[in-house]
Amino acid sequence: MRIVFVAAPLQGHVLPLIPLAAACRDAGHDVIVASGGFPPDVLGLRTADIGASFSLPRSAIRVALRHPRIARAEMRGTAGLAMVGQLFGRANLALVGPLLALAERERPDLIVYESLGEAGAIVAGCLSIPSVLQETTLWPATDLFGAVTTSRALARQSIPAPELTIAVTPPSLRGGAPGVGAIAMRPVPFSGGGSVPDWLLATGDRPRVLVSRSTLKGPNDGDPGPAIITAAAQVDAEFVLVRPAATRSLPSNVRAVDRVPLNEVLPHAAAFIHHSGAGSVLGGLAVGVPQLTTPGAGDRRYNAELLAKRGAGLAVEAKAITAADLTRLLTDDALRIAAQEVAAEIAAMPAPAAVVASLERLASG
């Protein structure tokens, strides 16, 4: 079986697809990941760059000019699906041509696409290929599919619904089991490679807190780094800034590292602070560490508030983080217990390798 996995050419979109793509490859199938802006490591998978005409900033400007009120709400993280649908509708339109050319050349038996990669659905419809929608955010994948496919940019496209939806949100965050036509799959953290200093894989003298930021820089991107640098000296812990935007006069208990695979180093951390990206939230939950997340643009406010409501983390505006917040993150047993409960839920969900059989049945049916 030949399978094309499709993601918008952004690292936060392609990374969640890699574990299932690798599981399909390991089961003997021919797999291609169609996207762009690939991370250093994609587990040896074959890739195809379809992102030459894709520009999220250009699409954002055009949508913002047409919908300024919605754009302002999006920067606060309060626009719901109104902006993301229009934005990724326009962005996906640029992917259809390159992806169609790839699919006509490779002749896949199945197309799997991420929550905001609806070009995969369009091309699957053009070639009468079954398709699978893999949830890659904490928003329900079917809601995002509806928002993108009904956008102004895709209004004239024929877009079939997926034959199968894969849901990765843990049950207690989703509010129950996946809906009709969906199966559950464990979200497996994968950060795209990078070398790991030996000291990051060992327990330190003090609790270690990892601090990360978005791979996308933009307005209200929720970077917690500056506030951590300001407050860290008042907290009895070691803070590790991953890819920091600046390393000015770091306190003695703050260290900076370049890109590291967070999925490898998080199990050795006492807590995780980040920008509320869905991949980061799920990565922290998978290892059961409490998190402090910063509400921001896009889905980041939704993610932060969902995590806080579950009791597994704190939601604090990036500029408002204090030493008291950091101390609570490290000492509040309720946060850790809730995080470990969700980690147990995730561990009980089917692994990507267990989902491969469902894809095989769909392609052969």
C-alpha positions as a printed Julia matrix, in Angstrom:
365×3 Matrix{Float64}:
   0.0    0.0     0.0
   1.24   3.5    -0.84
   0.17   6.3     1.5
   0.67  10.04    1.18
   0.58  12.01    4.43
  -0.26  15.68    3.94
   0.45  18.63    6.25
   0.58  22.37    5.88
   4.28  23.3     5.46
   4.79  24.29    9.09
   6.72  22.19   11.6
   3.94  22.24   14.18
   1.66  20.69   11.57
   3.92  18.02   10.08
   5.47  16.72   13.33
   2.25  15.12   14.73
   1.89  13.05   11.54
   5.36  11.5    11.73
   4.67   8.73   14.32
   1.75   7.26   12.35
   3.59   7.67    9.04
   6.59   5.83   10.5
   4.33   3.08   11.87
   2.87   2.58    8.39
   6.37   2.46    6.89
   7.5   -0.03    9.53
   4.49  -2.22    8.66
   5.85  -2.51    5.13
   3.97   0.25    3.33
   5.4    2.86    0.97
   4.99   6.22    2.71
   5.54   9.79    1.5
   5.15  12.88    3.69
   4.02  15.84    1.56
   4.61  19.15    3.28
   7.51  21.61    3.58
   9.81  23.29    6.08
  10.74  19.85    7.38
  12.55  19.48   10.73
  16.06  17.97   10.87
  14.71  14.47   11.56
  11.62  12.79   10.11
  12.6    9.25   11.17
  13.96   8.44    7.72
  10.64   8.9     5.94
  10.5    9.86    2.29
   9.37  13.47    1.87
   8.05  15.71   -0.89
   8.14  19.5    -0.65
   4.81  20.92   -1.84
   5.14  24.26   -0.06
   6.88  26.5    -2.61
   3.74  28.64   -3.12
   2.56  28.43    0.48
   2.84  31.61    2.56
   0.97  31.76    5.84
   1.92  35.44    6.46
   0.66  36.47    3.01
  -2.6   34.58    3.55
  -2.97  36.12    7.01
  -2.56  39.65    5.66
  -5.17  39.12    2.96
  -7.68  37.6     5.33
  -7.04  40.31    7.94
  -7.65  43.06    5.39
 -10.97  41.47    4.47
 -11.98  40.66    8.08
 -10.21  43.17   10.4
 -12.5   42.59   13.38
 -12.02  38.84   13.25
  -8.27  39.33   12.79
  -8.07  41.4    15.97
  -9.96  38.72   17.88
  -7.61  36.1    16.46
  -4.6   37.92   17.9
  -6.25  37.64   21.33
  -7.15  34.01   20.76
 -10.89  34.72   20.94
 -11.96  34.31   17.29
 -12.9   30.66   17.6
 -12.8   29.07   14.15
 -13.73  32.18   12.18
 -10.2   33.23   11.27
  -8.51  29.85   11.06
 -11.02  28.6     8.52
 -10.5   31.54    6.17
  -6.74  31.57    6.73
  -6.11  27.9     6.04
  -8.68  27.79    3.28
  -6.57  30.29    1.37
  -3.31  28.64    2.43
  -4.42  25.16    1.36
  -5.43  26.41   -2.07
  -1.72  26.94   -2.79
  -1.01  23.29   -1.96
  -3.58  21.66   -4.23
  -1.63  21.93   -7.49
   1.71  20.57   -6.2
  -0.03  17.84   -4.22
  -2.15  16.77   -7.18
   0.96  16.51   -9.35
   2.65  14.39   -6.68
  -0.39  12.12   -6.3
  -0.75  11.65  -10.05
   2.91  10.61  -10.19
   2.9    8.38   -7.09
  -0.63   6.96   -7.39
  -1.29   6.45   -3.65
  -3.91   4.07   -2.34
  -4.7    6.37    0.59
  -4.22   9.99    1.64
  -3.92  10.95    5.32
  -4.06  14.66    6.1
  -3.8   16.73    9.26
  -6.49  18.94   10.78
  -5.5   21.97    8.66
  -4.24  20.15    5.57
  -7.5   19.95    3.61
  -5.62  20.02    0.3
  -5.3   16.3     1.01
  -9.08  15.92    0.98
  -9.39  17.89   -2.25
  -6.8   15.78   -4.07
  -8.26  12.55   -2.71
 -11.61  13.59   -4.17
 -10.06  14.47   -7.53
  -8.47  11.02   -7.83
 -11.22   9.01   -6.06
  -8.8    7.91   -3.34
 -10.03   7.2     0.2
  -8.85   9.73    2.75
  -8.25   9.9     6.5
  -8.35  13.01    8.68
  -5.83  12.86   11.55
  -6.51  15.2    14.42
  -3.35  17.16   15.28
  -4.71  19.9    17.54
  -6.9   20.08   20.64
  -9.73  21.48   18.54
 -11.85  18.59   17.22
 -10.55  17.76   13.75
 -14.04  17.63   12.25
 -14.75  21.19   13.43
 -11.59  22.46   11.74
 -12.41  20.47    8.6
 -15.8   22.2     8.44
 -14.3   25.65    9.0
 -11.66  25.26    6.28
 -13.78  23.53    3.65
 -16.54  26.16    3.89
 -14.08  29.05    3.64
 -14.34  31.67    0.91
 -11.18  30.42   -0.82
 -12.41  26.82   -1.13
 -16.06  27.59   -1.93
 -15.76  26.23   -5.48
 -13.83  23.1    -4.56
 -15.41  19.66   -4.36
 -14.26  18.33   -1.01
 -15.36  14.89    0.2
 -15.61  14.14    3.89
 -12.97  11.75    5.23
 -13.79   8.07    5.31
 -12.16   7.87    8.72
 -11.13  10.38   11.41
  -8.36   9.68   13.91
  -8.83  11.48   17.24
  -5.83  12.07   19.52
  -7.23  14.28   22.29
  -7.32  12.43   25.65
 -10.86  11.56   26.79
 -10.96  13.86   29.83
 -10.0   16.85   27.69
 -12.36  15.89   24.87
 -15.26  15.15   27.19
 -15.69  11.53   26.17
 -14.89   9.06   23.41
 -14.46  10.09   19.75
 -17.66  10.52   17.77
 -19.19   8.37   15.04
 -16.76   7.59   12.22
 -13.7    8.22   14.4
 -11.15   6.06   16.16
  -8.79   7.01   18.96
  -5.0    7.04   18.68
  -2.38   7.89   21.26
  -0.65  11.23   20.61
   3.04  10.28   20.45
   5.34  13.23   21.12
   7.9   13.87   18.39
   9.99  17.02   18.17
  11.92  16.58   14.95
  15.41  15.83   16.17
  18.37  17.73   17.55
  21.3   16.71   19.72
  20.85  16.34   23.48
  23.51  17.41   25.99
  24.23  14.58   28.43
  23.28  16.71   31.43
  19.72  17.07   30.1
  19.24  13.31   30.35
  20.21  13.14   34.0
  18.49  14.34   37.15
  19.96  17.62   38.43
  20.5   18.9    41.96
  17.33  20.99   41.7
  14.01  20.5    39.91
  14.45  21.16   36.18
  11.92  23.22   34.25
  11.98  23.22   30.45
  10.95  26.47   28.77
  10.08  26.43   25.08
   8.56  28.8    22.54
   6.73  28.55   19.22
   8.49  27.64   15.98
   6.46  30.51   14.48
   7.28  34.07   15.48
   4.49  36.62   15.28
   2.22  38.95   17.22
   1.19  37.64   20.63
   3.19  34.45   20.14
   3.25  33.85   23.9
   7.03  33.48   24.36
   7.51  32.94   28.12
  11.29  33.32   27.98
  11.7   36.98   28.99
   9.44  36.62   32.03
  11.25  33.46   33.12
  14.62  35.22   32.94
  13.24  37.99   35.15
  11.65  35.74   37.78
  13.91  32.68   37.85
  16.44  33.89   40.44
  13.68  33.91   43.07
  12.83  30.22   42.54
  14.74  27.16   43.75
  14.87  25.36   40.41
  16.93  25.05   37.24
  15.35  26.59   34.13
  16.39  25.48   30.66
  15.45  27.82   27.79
  15.09  25.94   24.51
  15.86  28.06   21.42
  15.57  31.32   23.4
  14.96  34.51   21.47
  17.63  36.21   23.61
  20.19  35.16   26.2
  20.84  38.48   27.92
  22.39  38.26   31.41
  20.93  34.93   32.41
  20.57  34.25   36.15
  22.82  31.52   37.53
  19.93  29.01   37.57
  18.99  29.55   33.9
  20.69  27.75   31.01
  20.09  28.05   27.28
  20.22  25.27   24.69
  19.64  25.09   20.96
  16.97  22.86   19.46
  16.61  19.61   21.38
  14.07  16.79   20.95
  11.64  17.68   23.71
  10.14  14.19   23.6
  13.5   12.84   24.82
  14.2   15.4    27.53
  10.71  16.02   28.97
  10.69  12.74   30.95
  13.6   14.15   32.98
  11.85  17.47   33.74
   9.82  18.49   36.77
   7.66  20.93   34.78
   7.19  22.42   31.32
   6.55  26.06   30.37
   5.6   27.0    26.81
   3.42  28.98   24.42
   0.34  26.69   24.53
   0.88  25.01   21.18
  -1.16  21.81   20.87
   1.9   19.64   20.28
   3.59  21.03   23.37
   0.49  20.55   25.53
   0.09  16.94   24.4
   3.82  16.28   24.76
   3.78  17.47   28.36
   0.65  15.5    29.15
   2.1   12.32   27.64
   4.86  12.3    30.26
   2.67  13.58   33.09
   4.48  16.81   33.97
   2.6   19.92   35.14
   2.65  22.78   32.67
   2.48  26.55   32.68
   1.12  27.75   29.36
   0.73  31.26   27.98
  -2.54  32.13   26.23
  -1.98  33.79   22.87
  -3.09  34.09   19.28
  -4.87  31.37   17.33
  -5.76  28.26   19.33
  -3.3   29.0    22.14
  -5.82  30.59   24.48
  -8.2   27.67   23.9
  -5.4   25.16   24.6
  -4.2   26.94   27.73
  -7.68  27.25   29.2
  -8.53  23.62   28.38
  -5.4   22.43   30.19
  -6.09  24.67   33.2
  -9.71  23.52   33.37
  -8.5   19.91   33.53
  -6.28  20.94   36.44
  -3.05  19.75   34.8
  -1.52  23.17   34.3
  -1.62  26.93   34.81
  -2.62  29.49   32.19
  -0.75  32.77   32.68
  -0.19  35.61   30.22
   3.46  35.6    29.11
   4.28  39.05   30.48
   2.51  38.34   33.79
   4.46  35.25   34.9
   5.82  35.7    38.43
   8.05  33.78   40.8
   4.9   32.79   42.71
   3.5   31.16   39.57
   6.73  29.23   39.05
   6.81  28.09   42.67
   3.21  26.9    42.48
   3.98  25.02   39.25
   6.66  23.06   41.09
   4.92  22.54   44.44
   1.19  22.14   43.75
   0.54  18.41   44.08
  -2.9   18.74   42.47
  -1.32  19.87   39.19
   1.03  16.91   39.12
  -1.67  14.4    40.03
  -3.97  15.68   37.27
  -1.12  15.61   34.73
  -0.3   12.03   35.68
  -3.97  11.05   35.36
  -4.03  12.35   31.79
  -0.72  10.61   31.06
  -2.37   7.34   32.11
  -5.29   8.05   29.75
  -2.87   8.66   26.89
  -0.92   5.46   27.63
  -4.19   3.5    27.44
  -5.04   4.83   23.97
  -4.09   2.69   20.92
  -0.55   3.28   19.69
  -0.01   4.38   16.05
   1.08   0.84   15.12
  -2.32  -0.45   16.28
  -4.1    1.98   13.94
  -2.31   0.81   10.79
  -4.74  -2.1    10.33
  -7.67   0.34   10.1
  -5.88   2.2     7.3
  -5.15  -1.08    5.5
  -8.82  -2.08    5.62
  -9.9    1.3     4.31
  -7.47   1.22    1.38
  -8.34  -2.35    0.43
 -12.1   -1.85    0.76
